[in-house]
Amino acid sequence: MTALGLFLVTPRLGSRETISGIVVLLAVSAWYCVSYIPGQMKHAMNHFGEDVAPAFTFQTVSDGAVPTTARSGKILVIDFFGTWCPPCIAELPEISHVRAGLKDRRDIEFVVVATNSGGDTPERLRSFGRLWHVTLPLAFDRGGKAHAAFGLSGFPGIVVIDRTGRVRLTREGYNSSETSFSSDLTQFLESL
């Protein structure tokens, strides 16, 4: 629409004014696409709070230490995930990157949790983990009870529970254009 307006007005303006108008239009468009929209999406996707976490227990899927519930004195990052979900798969390297950056923080635990949604099973998640070389602990939320208890309806979903058992962050969705996702999450976790 704006391009059409510029086209119609161009014959009446000199080339200097036309070029200035195009430069301004491009600058505003770039700002809108690079700053405004990602900022609004980040605001819409992240919900901060201090509600007490609901009771939940996950089924262990991977080998090794797998956090299956929130523990006092530990920060727990839960990544609700679907093996069938392209945004979940795209987000997974970011979550792994955050964990790697915080590897020395023994008070922060991560777990990737699948539910029955989309036909996932513990076996399907385990196979996915092997195929994709997932190093994060894997667990299963049978019936999606915890997923629903945290107020989530979609995937991926991130929940951060602090040392005192309070839900500090819930986040639904993943936007690959949000270039600061992993650094924002790392900074948030370090602030708890």
N, CA and C of each residue as an Amber inpcrd file, in Angstrom:
protein
   576
   0.8230000  -1.1760000   0.0000000   0.0000000   0.0000000   0.0000000
   0.8840000   1.2620000   0.0000000   1.8960000   1.2590000   0.8670000
   2.7940000   2.4120000   0.9300000   3.5620000   2.5700000  -0.3680000
   3.9840000   1.4350000  -0.9420000   4.7100000   1.4850000  -2.2120000
   3.8330000   2.0780000  -3.2980000   2.5520000   1.7080000  -3.3010000
   1.6150000   2.2610000  -4.2830000   1.4830000   3.7690000  -4.0920000
   1.4010000   4.2040000  -2.8430000   1.3200000   5.6430000  -2.5520000
   2.5450000   6.3800000  -3.0410000   3.7160000   5.8080000  -2.8100000
   4.9450000   6.4430000  -3.2950000   4.9670000   6.4940000  -4.8200000
   4.4820000   5.4360000  -5.4570000   4.4470000   5.3960000  -6.9100000
   3.5450000   6.5030000  -7.4720000   2.3930000   6.6920000  -6.8280000
   1.4510000   7.6960000  -7.3080000   1.9360000   9.1250000  -7.0410000
   2.6670000   9.3070000  -5.9410000   3.1340000  10.6410000  -5.5640000
   4.4440000  10.9950000  -6.2650000   5.2280000  10.0060000  -6.6390000
   6.5540000  10.2170000  -7.2060000   6.5940000  11.2230000  -8.3530000
   5.6540000  11.1880000  -9.3170000   5.7490000  12.1590000 -10.4120000
   5.6310000  13.6100000  -9.9230000   4.9960000  13.8420000  -8.8130000
   4.8170000  15.1990000  -8.2930000   6.0130000  15.6670000  -7.4620000
   6.8310000  14.7240000  -7.0100000   7.9820000  15.0810000  -6.1800000
   9.2510000  15.0470000  -7.0120000  10.2250000  15.7840000  -6.5680000
  11.5270000  15.7360000  -7.2130000  12.2480000  14.4690000  -6.7990000
  13.3340000  14.1550000  -7.4790000  14.0530000  12.9230000  -7.1850000
  14.6520000  12.9370000  -5.7820000  15.0670000  14.0900000  -5.3010000
  15.6350000  14.1990000  -3.9550000  14.5880000  13.8330000  -2.8980000
  13.3750000  14.3660000  -3.0460000  12.3060000  14.0660000  -2.0940000
  11.8900000  12.5990000  -2.1800000  11.8460000  12.0670000  -3.3870000
  11.4730000  10.6620000  -3.5720000  12.4840000   9.7460000  -2.8940000
  13.7610000  10.0130000  -3.1080000  14.8180000   9.2000000  -2.4990000
  14.7560000   9.3190000  -0.9780000  14.5570000  10.5170000  -0.4620000
  14.4390000  10.7070000   0.9830000  13.2570000   9.9250000   1.5320000
  12.1360000   9.9690000   0.8320000  10.9490000   9.2310000   1.2640000
  11.1810000   7.7360000   1.2770000  11.8590000   7.2390000   0.2650000
  12.1510000   5.8030000   0.1950000  13.0990000   5.3990000   1.3160000
  14.1150000   6.2130000   1.5980000  15.0630000   5.9130000   2.6680000
  14.3450000   5.8790000   4.0170000  13.4790000   6.8490000   4.2610000
  12.7190000   6.8840000   5.5150000  11.8190000   5.6520000   5.6120000
  11.1300000   5.3350000   4.5220000  10.2530000   4.1620000   4.5090000
  11.0420000   2.8880000   4.7990000  12.1900000   2.7280000   4.1790000
  13.0200000   1.5450000   4.4120000  13.5340000   1.4990000   5.8480000
  13.9300000   2.6320000   6.3960000  14.4250000   2.6720000   7.7750000
  13.3250000   2.2930000   8.7580000  12.1400000   2.8380000   8.5660000
  11.0180000   2.5150000   9.4520000  10.6470000   1.0440000   9.3070000
  10.6300000   0.5420000   8.0870000  10.3130000  -0.8720000   7.8490000
  11.3420000  -1.7790000   8.5090000  12.6080000  -1.4460000   8.3910000
  13.6630000  -2.2420000   9.0060000  13.5190000  -2.2450000  10.5230000
  13.3010000  -1.0790000  11.1250000  13.1170000  -0.9950000  12.5710000
  11.9320000  -1.8430000  12.9980000  10.8350000  -1.7560000  12.2570000
   9.6190000  -2.4850000  12.5880000   9.8670000  -3.9930000  12.5640000
  10.5820000  -4.4600000  11.5530000  10.8290000  -5.8890000  11.3980000
  11.9080000  -6.4200000  12.3400000  12.9290000  -5.6150000  12.6030000
  14.0680000  -6.0810000  13.3860000  13.8850000  -5.8440000  14.8810000
  13.2240000  -4.7730000  15.2700000  13.1170000  -4.4420000  16.6860000
  11.7010000  -4.5640000  17.2350000  10.7710000  -3.9260000  16.6110000
   9.4340000  -3.8270000  17.1750000   8.7220000  -5.1830000  17.2290000
   8.6320000  -5.8710000  16.0990000   7.9020000  -7.1380000  16.0620000
   8.5450000  -8.1790000  16.9790000   9.8680000  -8.4210000  16.9130000
  10.4550000  -9.3980000  17.8490000  10.2520000  -9.0150000  19.3160000
  10.3240000  -7.7430000  19.6220000  10.0910000  -7.2950000  20.9970000
   8.6800000  -7.5710000  21.4600000   7.7160000  -7.3100000  20.5880000
   6.3170000  -7.5840000  20.9220000   6.0740000  -9.0860000  21.0710000
   6.6930000  -9.8740000  20.2120000   6.5310000 -11.3290000  20.3110000
   7.1470000 -11.8540000  21.6030000   8.3160000 -11.3390000  21.9580000
   8.9680000 -11.7550000  23.1980000   8.0730000 -11.4250000  24.3870000
   7.5030000 -10.2420000  24.3740000   6.6140000  -9.8210000  25.4640000
   5.3820000 -10.7320000  25.5350000   4.8360000 -11.1070000  24.3970000
   3.6360000 -11.9490000  24.3680000   3.9390000 -13.3900000  24.7720000
   5.1440000 -13.8760000  24.4980000   5.4820000 -15.2700000  24.7490000
   5.9460000 -15.5280000  26.1800000   6.5500000 -14.5420000  26.8300000
   7.1000000 -14.7080000  28.1730000   6.1380000 -14.1790000  29.2230000
   5.8900000 -15.0010000  30.2350000   5.0410000 -14.5860000  31.3520000
   5.8110000 -14.8080000  32.6480000   6.1070000 -13.7200000  33.3350000
   6.8670000 -13.7860000  34.5680000   5.9130000 -13.7760000  35.7560000
   6.2790000 -14.4700000  36.8200000   5.4250000 -14.5110000  37.9940000
   6.1490000 -15.0920000  39.1910000   5.3780000 -15.3830000  40.2170000
   5.9200000 -15.9760000  41.4370000   4.9210000 -16.9290000  42.0700000
   4.0680000 -17.5650000  41.2380000   3.1040000 -18.5260000  41.7570000
   3.8170000 -19.7890000  42.2200000   3.2370000 -20.4530000  43.2160000
   3.7850000 -21.7210000  43.6830000   3.5710000 -22.7590000  42.5860000
   4.6100000 -23.5290000  42.3090000   4.5310000 -24.5570000  41.2640000
   3.5720000 -25.6560000  41.6850000   2.7770000 -26.1530000  40.7440000
   1.9050000 -27.2850000  41.0740000   2.7440000 -28.5390000  41.3130000
   2.1850000 -29.4780000  42.0330000   2.8780000 -30.7490000  42.2540000
   2.9070000 -31.5280000  40.9420000   4.0440000 -32.1300000  40.6480000
   4.1830000 -32.9370000  39.4340000   5.3340000 -33.8960000  39.6160000
   5.3080000 -34.9820000  38.8640000   6.4120000 -35.9320000  38.7960000
   6.4690000 -36.4580000  37.3700000   7.6580000 -36.4330000  36.7930000
   7.8610000 -36.9370000  35.4440000   8.4070000 -38.3570000  35.4930000
   8.2050000 -39.0840000  34.4020000   8.7790000 -40.4110000  34.2280000
  10.1430000 -40.2460000  33.5710000  11.1590000 -40.8410000  34.1300000
  12.5090000 -40.7790000  33.5640000  12.5530000 -41.5220000  32.2330000
  13.1790000 -40.8920000  31.2330000  13.3010000 -41.5200000  29.9140000
  14.7630000 -41.7980000  29.5830000  15.6560000 -40.8410000  29.8340000
  17.0670000 -41.0360000  29.4810000  17.8430000 -41.5890000  30.6700000
  19.0440000 -42.0360000  30.3820000  19.9310000 -42.5460000  31.4200000
  20.5340000 -41.3840000  32.1950000  21.0920000 -41.6910000  33.3440000
  21.7480000 -40.6690000  34.1530000  20.7570000 -39.9350000  35.0370000
  21.2250000 -38.8370000  35.5990000  20.3960000 -38.0360000  36.5020000
  19.3600000 -37.2600000  35.7000000  18.1070000 -37.5010000  36.0040000
  17.0090000 -36.8120000  35.3210000  16.1260000 -36.1800000  36.3900000
  16.0210000 -34.8400000  36.3880000  15.1140000 -34.2230000  37.3660000
  13.6670000 -34.5630000  37.0240000  12.9660000 -35.1730000  37.9750000
  11.5840000 -35.5780000  37.7330000  10.5900000 -34.7130000  38.5000000
  11.0960000 -33.8290000  39.3380000  10.2460000 -32.9120000  40.0820000
  11.1110000 -31.7320000  40.5350000  10.4730000 -30.6640000  40.9780000
  11.2230000 -29.5100000  41.4950000  11.7960000 -29.8770000  42.8590000
  13.0250000 -29.4230000  43.1150000  13.6690000 -29.7050000  44.3890000
  14.0860000 -28.4010000  45.0490000  13.8970000 -28.3360000  46.3390000
  14.2770000 -27.1480000  47.1000000  15.7710000 -26.8800000  46.9270000
  16.1190000 -25.6380000  46.7040000  17.5090000 -25.2550000  46.5350000
  18.0170000 -25.3790000  45.1070000  17.1790000 -25.8700000  44.1860000
  17.5680000 -26.0300000  42.7820000  16.6200000 -25.2310000  41.8870000
  17.1790000 -24.6820000  40.8210000  16.3820000 -24.0430000  39.7730000
  16.1330000 -25.1090000  38.7210000  14.8840000 -25.2520000  38.2960000
  14.5470000 -26.2650000  37.3030000  14.0040000 -25.5940000  36.0500000
  14.6210000 -25.9230000  34.9090000  14.1700000 -25.4530000  33.6050000
  13.5420000 -26.6410000  32.8920000  12.2320000 -26.5480000  32.6600000
  11.5000000 -27.6100000  31.9750000  11.2070000 -27.1420000  30.5570000
  11.6010000 -27.9540000  29.5830000  11.3040000 -27.6690000  28.1830000
  10.2750000 -28.6860000  27.7190000   8.9890000 -28.2780000  27.6750000
   7.9450000 -29.1560000  27.1650000   8.0940000 -29.2210000  25.6490000
   8.1890000 -30.4190000  25.1320000   8.7220000 -30.6830000  23.8080000
   7.8730000 -31.7260000  23.0980000   7.8610000 -31.6930000  21.7820000
   7.2300000 -32.7470000  20.9860000   8.1710000 -33.1780000  19.8850000
   8.3480000 -34.4670000  19.7190000   9.2380000 -34.9670000  18.6670000
   8.6910000 -34.6390000  17.2820000   7.4200000 -34.3250000  17.1960000
   6.7040000 -34.0230000  15.9590000   6.6360000 -32.5290000  15.6810000
   7.2040000 -31.7150000  16.5500000   7.0170000 -30.2620000  16.5590000
   8.2550000 -29.5440000  16.0040000   8.1990000 -29.0170000  14.7560000
   9.3650000 -28.3230000  14.1930000   9.8940000 -27.1660000  15.0570000
   9.0440000 -26.3020000  15.6510000   9.6010000 -25.2530000  16.5090000
  10.3200000 -25.8180000  17.7400000   9.8180000 -26.9410000  18.2650000
  10.4870000 -27.5800000  19.4110000  11.8900000 -28.0310000  19.0190000
  11.9880000 -28.6370000  17.8560000  13.2730000 -29.1390000  17.3640000
  14.2140000 -27.9710000  17.0800000  13.6890000 -26.8780000  16.5450000
  14.5160000 -25.6910000  16.2720000  14.9990000 -25.0380000  17.5660000
  14.1920000 -25.1000000  18.6150000  14.5470000 -24.4770000  19.8930000
  15.5700000 -25.3010000  20.6780000  15.5730000 -26.6080000  20.4820000
  16.4020000 -27.5080000  21.2780000  17.8900000 -27.1420000  21.3050000
  18.5280000 -26.7890000  20.1830000  19.9380000 -26.3830000  20.2590000
  20.1490000 -25.1370000  21.1200000  19.1620000 -24.2490000  21.1410000
  19.2630000 -23.0420000  21.9780000  19.2490000 -23.4270000  23.4570000
  18.3470000 -24.3450000  23.8280000  18.2720000 -24.8000000  25.2180000
  19.5830000 -25.5010000  25.5910000  20.1000000 -26.3270000  24.6830000
  21.3820000 -27.0070000  24.9270000  22.5070000 -25.9950000  25.1020000
  22.4800000 -24.9320000  24.3080000  23.4900000 -23.8670000  24.4030000
  23.4220000 -23.1760000  25.7710000  22.2150000 -22.9160000  26.2420000
  22.0540000 -22.2800000  27.5620000  22.6080000 -23.2040000  28.6430000
  22.2530000 -24.4820000  28.5620000  22.7490000 -25.4310000  29.5570000
  24.2740000 -25.4970000  29.5340000  24.8630000 -25.5570000  28.3380000
  26.3200000 -25.6290000  28.2230000  26.9810000 -24.3950000  28.8400000
  26.3660000 -23.2390000  28.6400000  26.9170000 -22.0130000  29.2180000
  26.8130000 -21.9510000  30.7290000  25.9090000 -22.7460000  31.2790000
  25.7060000 -22.7500000  32.7350000  26.1500000 -24.0800000  33.3630000
  27.0140000 -24.8080000  32.6800000  27.4000000 -26.1540000  33.1340000
  28.0290000 -26.1620000  34.5260000  28.6510000 -25.0660000  34.9260000
  29.2670000 -24.9970000  36.2440000  28.2720000 -24.6730000  37.3530000
  27.0630000 -24.3300000  36.9790000  26.0210000 -24.0080000  37.9640000
  25.2540000 -25.2810000  38.3270000  25.6890000 -25.9360000  39.3700000
  25.0600000 -27.1950000  39.7940000  23.6700000 -26.9720000  40.4030000
  23.3320000 -25.7190000  40.6420000  22.0170000 -25.4230000  41.2140000
  20.9510000 -25.2340000  40.1380000  21.3370000 -25.3440000  38.8550000
  20.3800000 -25.1990000  37.7590000  20.2870000 -26.5290000  37.0090000
  19.0670000 -27.0720000  36.9620000  18.8250000 -28.3380000  36.2800000
  17.9290000 -28.1090000  35.0650000  18.1370000 -28.9070000  34.0360000
  17.3410000 -28.8420000  32.8060000  16.7270000 -30.2120000  32.5570000
  15.5280000 -30.2090000  31.9720000  14.9040000 -31.4510000  31.5460000
  14.0090000 -31.1590000  30.3410000  14.0970000 -32.0280000  29.3400000
  13.2390000 -31.9580000  28.1520000  12.1310000 -32.9800000  28.3710000
  10.8850000 -32.5150000  28.2960000   9.7460000 -33.3510000  28.6630000
   8.7610000 -33.4500000  27.5070000   8.4690000 -34.6750000  27.0970000
   7.4310000 -34.9170000  26.0860000   6.1570000 -35.3770000  26.8000000
   5.0330000 -35.2310000  26.1010000   3.7460000 -35.7030000  26.6110000
   3.1510000 -36.6480000  25.5660000   1.9500000 -37.1330000  25.8270000
   1.2630000 -37.9970000  24.8680000   0.8420000 -37.2470000  23.6150000
   0.9090000 -35.9450000  23.6450000   0.4720000 -35.1270000  22.5090000
   1.2450000 -35.5140000  21.2520000   0.5470000 -35.5500000  20.1430000
   1.1840000 -35.8630000  18.8600000   1.6270000 -37.3040000  18.7370000
   1.1800000 -38.1610000  19.6520000   1.5520000 -39.5720000  19.5910000
   2.8830000 -39.8960000  20.2350000   3.4710000 -38.9380000  20.9630000
   4.7470000 -39.2240000  21.6270000   4.5540000 -40.2560000  22.7360000
   5.5700000 -41.0430000  22.9290000   5.6490000 -42.0320000  24.0000000
   7.0520000 -41.9260000  24.5860000   7.2860000 -42.5200000  25.7540000
   8.6590000 -42.5200000  26.2780000   9.6530000 -43.1450000  25.2950000
   9.2440000 -44.2130000  24.6430000  10.1250000 -44.8920000  23.6860000
  10.4220000 -43.9980000  22.4840000   9.4270000 -43.2970000  22.0000000
   9.6250000 -42.3960000  20.8530000  10.5720000 -41.2500000  21.2300000
  10.4130000 -40.7020000  22.4310000  11.3130000 -39.6380000  22.8940000
  12.7360000 -40.1720000  23.0420000  12.8840000 -41.3650000  23.6020000
  14.2090000 -41.9690000  23.7620000  14.8740000 -42.1650000  22.3960000
  14.1300000 -42.6750000  21.4190000  14.6680000 -42.8690000  20.0630000
  15.0560000 -41.5330000  19.4320000  14.1940000 -40.5250000  19.6050000
  14.5010000 -39.1890000  19.0920000  15.8040000 -38.6760000  19.7130000
  15.9360000 -38.8390000  21.0200000  17.1430000 -38.3850000  21.7210000
  18.4030000 -39.0340000  21.1790000  18.3270000 -40.3240000  20.9090000
  19.4890000 -41.0200000  20.3410000  19.7920000 -40.5410000  18.9250000
  18.7450000 -40.4530000  18.0980000  18.9070000 -40.0510000  16.7020000
  19.4840000 -38.6430000  16.5750000  19.0120000 -37.7130000  17.4120000
  19.4290000 -36.3100000  17.3500000  20.5690000 -35.9830000  18.3160000
  21.0940000 -36.9850000  19.0160000  22.2160000 -36.8110000  19.9590000
  21.8930000 -35.7590000  21.0270000  20.7090000 -35.8670000  21.6000000
  20.2800000 -34.9360000  22.6430000  21.0120000 -35.2970000  23.9320000
  21.7090000 -34.3290000  24.5000000  22.4670000 -34.5680000  25.7300000
  21.7210000 -34.0980000  26.9760000  20.6340000 -33.3800000  26.7900000
  19.8330000 -32.9400000  27.9300000  19.0550000 -34.1250000  28.4980000
  18.7900000 -34.1210000  29.8040000  17.9780000 -35.1900000  30.3880000
  16.5750000 -35.2020000  29.7700000  16.0340000 -36.4050000  29.5580000
  14.7220000 -36.5680000  28.9450000  13.7550000 -37.2100000  29.9320000
  12.5120000 -36.7100000  29.9180000  11.4740000 -37.2450000  30.7970000
  10.1400000 -37.2170000  30.0620000   9.1410000 -37.8540000  30.6720000
   7.8280000 -37.9510000  30.0410000   6.7570000 -37.5260000  31.0350000
   5.7910000 -36.7560000  30.5290000   4.6530000 -36.2600000  31.3080000
   3.4030000 -36.9780000  30.7830000   3.1360000 -38.1490000  31.3510000
   2.0150000 -38.9710000  30.8700000   0.6990000 -38.2200000  31.0160000
  -0.0250000 -38.1350000  29.9150000  -1.3090000 -37.4460000  29.9070000
  -1.1910000 -35.9280000  29.8660000   0.0210000 -35.4080000  29.8430000
   0.2230000 -33.9590000  29.7940000  -0.2850000 -33.2440000  31.0350000
  -0.3150000 -33.9440000  32.1640000  -0.8690000 -33.3640000  33.3980000
  -0.0760000 -32.1520000  33.8730000   1.2480000 -32.2560000  33.8910000
   2.0720000 -31.1240000  34.3330000   1.9760000 -29.9840000  33.3210000
   2.0170000 -30.3310000  32.0420000   1.9010000 -29.3340000  30.9730000
   0.6490000 -28.4830000  31.1910000  -0.4670000 -29.1280000  31.4500000
  -1.7270000 -28.4140000  31.6920000  -1.7020000 -27.6770000  33.0270000
  -1.1150000 -28.2800000  34.0580000  -1.0780000 -27.6550000  35.3850000
  -0.3010000 -26.3460000  35.3770000   0.6760000 -26.2360000  34.4880000
   1.4300000 -24.9910000  34.3660000   0.7170000 -23.9720000  33.4790000
  -0.4610000 -24.3220000  32.9780000  -1.2460000 -23.3920000  32.1690000
  -0.8220000 -23.3160000  30.7170000  -0.0480000 -24.2870000  30.2780000
   0.4130000 -24.3010000  28.8880000  -0.5990000 -25.0170000  28.0100000
  -0.7090000 -24.5650000  26.7770000  -1.6100000 -25.2330000  25.8440000
  -0.9020000 -25.6480000  24.5640000   0.2870000 -25.1140000  24.3090000
   1.0060000 -25.4010000  23.0750000   2.4280000 -25.8570000  23.3270000
   3.1310000 -26.0460000  22.2180000   4.5310000 -26.4970000  22.2500000
   5.3540000 -25.6150000  21.3350000   6.6070000 -25.4090000  21.6220000
   7.2750000 -25.7610000  22.8650000   6.8140000 -24.8560000  24.0020000
   7.0620000 -25.3130000  25.1900000   6.7460000 -24.5250000  26.3750000
   7.8800000 -24.6400000  27.3720000   8.2960000 -23.5210000  27.9050000
   9.3680000 -23.5140000  28.9030000   8.7880000 -23.0510000  30.2260000
   9.1820000 -23.7410000  31.2880000   8.8110000 -23.3560000  32.6430000
  10.0970000 -23.2810000  33.4490000  10.2700000 -22.2000000  34.2070000
  11.4120000 -22.0640000  35.1010000  10.8710000 -21.9750000  36.5250000
  11.3230000 -22.9070000  37.3610000  10.9390000 -22.9410000  38.7680000
  12.1690000 -22.5740000  39.5870000  12.0160000 -21.6240000  40.5060000
  13.1710000 -21.1780000  41.2920000  13.4490000 -22.1100000  42.4690000
  14.4480000 -21.7600000  43.2630000  14.9000000 -22.5860000  44.3820000
  13.8320000 -22.7910000  45.4540000  12.8590000 -21.8920000  45.5120000
  11.8200000 -21.9770000  46.5470000  10.5320000 -22.6080000  46.0290000
  10.5430000 -23.1240000  44.7940000   9.3690000 -23.7930000  44.2470000
   8.3630000 -22.8690000  43.6060000   8.8040000 -21.6790000  43.2220000
   7.9030000 -20.7300000  42.5660000   8.1680000 -20.6970000  41.0640000
   7.0730000 -20.6150000  40.3070000   7.1710000 -20.5400000  38.8410000
   7.5230000 -19.1010000  38.4880000   8.7260000 -18.9100000  38.0120000
   9.1980000 -17.5620000  37.6920000   8.9950000 -17.1880000  36.2360000
   8.9220000 -18.2030000  35.3580000   8.7470000 -17.9390000  33.9330000
   7.9720000 -19.0750000  33.2990000   6.9750000 -18.7210000  32.4890000
   6.3690000 -19.6650000  31.5500000   6.4530000 -19.0020000  30.1880000
   6.7450000 -19.8100000  29.2140000   6.9270000 -19.2940000  27.8530000
   6.3570000 -20.3160000  26.8850000   5.5210000 -19.8510000  25.9730000
   4.9720000 -20.7350000  24.9510000   5.4200000 -20.2750000  23.5840000
   5.8740000 -21.2390000  22.7730000   6.2660000 -20.9440000  21.4080000
   7.7540000 -20.6840000  21.2750000   8.1700000 -20.6380000  20.0290000
   9.5630000 -20.3410000  19.7040000   9.5880000 -19.5270000  18.4300000
  10.3620000 -18.4780000  18.4430000  10.4900000 -17.5890000  17.2930000
  11.9650000 -17.5380000  16.9090000  12.3140000 -18.1330000  15.7870000
  13.7210000 -18.1940000  15.3780000  14.3140000 -16.8230000  15.0770000
  13.4680000 -15.8100000  14.8610000  14.0050000 -14.4660000  14.6140000
  14.3690000 -13.7490000  15.9120000  14.0470000 -14.3440000  17.0420000
  14.4050000 -13.7600000  18.3380000  15.8580000 -14.1330000  18.6370000
  16.7640000 -13.3410000  18.1490000  18.1890000 -13.6640000  18.2010000
  18.7710000 -13.6370000  19.6080000  18.0760000 -13.0390000  20.5520000
  18.6110000 -12.9410000  21.9100000  18.0180000 -13.9870000  22.8480000
  17.3140000 -14.9860000  22.3160000  16.6340000 -15.9720000  23.1530000
  17.5670000 -16.6210000  24.1620000  18.6600000 -17.2320000  23.6900000
  19.5350000 -17.9700000  24.6140000  20.2350000 -17.0320000  25.5930000
  20.6670000 -15.8660000  25.1450000  21.3220000 -14.9400000  26.0810000
  20.3190000 -14.3760000  27.0840000  19.0850000 -14.1190000  26.6490000
  18.0540000 -13.6360000  27.5790000  17.7320000 -14.6880000  28.6340000
  17.5930000 -15.9540000  28.1930000  17.2930000 -17.0260000  29.1450000
  18.4590000 -17.2300000  30.1080000  19.6740000 -17.2040000  29.5940000
  20.8540000 -17.3410000  30.4590000  20.8930000 -16.2280000  31.4910000
  20.7070000 -15.0150000  31.0590000  20.7230000 -13.8680000  31.9710000
  19.6190000 -13.9880000  33.0160000  18.4380000 -14.4200000  32.6070000
  17.3370000 -14.5890000  33.5540000  17.6790000 -15.6470000  34.6040000
  18.2140000 -16.7830000  34.1640000  18.5710000 -17.8460000  35.0990000
  19.6630000 -17.4010000  36.0650000  20.6290000 -16.6440000  35.5710000
  21.6990000 -16.1470000  36.4410000  21.1770000 -15.1420000  37.4630000
  20.0580000 -14.5050000  37.1700000  19.5050000 -13.5070000  38.0900000
  18.6990000 -14.1250000  39.2320000  18.3690000 -15.3890000  39.1080000
  17.5480000 -16.0430000  40.1500000  18.3700000 -16.4550000  41.3490000
